[in-house]
Each structure stands twice: as C-alpha cells, then as structure tokens.
Amino acid sequence: MRVEKKKVTNAMILRSVASSTAIETGKPVKSIERKLKANRLKYESLSLAV
C-alpha cells in the first residue's frame, strides 16, 4: 500500500510560521501572515544560500 505525500507549499509554510508566532506573541494569525507576505515581496530578488 502506497501513501501519497502531500506537497508542502510556500503558503503552507507561511501559515505554519504565522500560527506558531501568533501562539507565542498573542497576535492574530492573519496580521502576522500579512506581515510575512509583505516582507517576502520586499526581498523577492534575494535567494537563500545553499
């Protein structure tokens, strides 16, 4: 029996980081998610070192 793996998307990662941060800070998930997306667009031209 083969189990299909669910592909992890950038949206899923952003959501999990936002919810984790919301738990720690007590701020709403939506506002943190918005802030993360805005910062991501700000540094869109940069990539992580491999």
C-alpha positions as CSV (number, residue, x, y, z in Angstrom):
1,M,0.0,0.0,0.0
2,R,1.5,3.3,-1.1
3,V,0.7,6.6,0.7
4,E,0.9,9.7,-1.4
5,K,2.9,12.5,0.1
6,K,1.3,15.9,0.2
7,K,3.4,18.6,-1.4
8,V,4.5,21.3,1.1
9,T,3.8,24.8,-0.5
10,N,5.1,28.2,0.4
11,A,1.6,29.1,1.6
12,M,1.6,26.2,4.0
13,I,5.0,27.2,5.4
14,L,3.9,30.8,5.8
15,R,0.7,29.7,7.6
16,S,2.6,27.4,10.0
17,V,5.2,30.1,10.8
18,A,2.4,32.7,11.3
19,S,0.3,30.4,13.6
20,S,3.4,29.5,15.7
21,T,4.3,33.1,16.1
22,A,0.7,34.0,17.0
23,I,0.7,31.5,19.8
24,E,4.0,32.9,21.1
25,T,3.1,36.6,20.8
26,G,-0.7,36.5,21.2
27,K,-1.2,38.5,18.0
28,P,-3.7,37.4,15.3
29,V,-2.5,34.9,12.7
30,K,-3.9,37.0,9.8
31,S,-1.8,40.1,10.8
32,I,1.4,38.1,11.1
33,E,0.7,36.3,7.8
34,R,0.2,39.6,6.1
35,K,3.4,40.9,7.5
36,L,5.3,37.8,6.4
37,K,3.9,38.1,2.9
38,A,4.8,41.8,2.7
39,N,8.4,41.1,3.8
40,R,8.7,38.3,1.3
41,L,7.8,40.7,-1.6
42,K,10.3,43.2,-0.3
43,Y,13.2,40.7,-0.6
44,E,11.8,38.8,-3.6
45,S,15.0,39.2,-5.6
46,L,17.2,37.5,-2.9
47,S,17.6,33.8,-2.5
48,L,18.8,31.7,0.3
49,A,22.4,30.4,0.2
50,V,22.6,26.6,-0.4
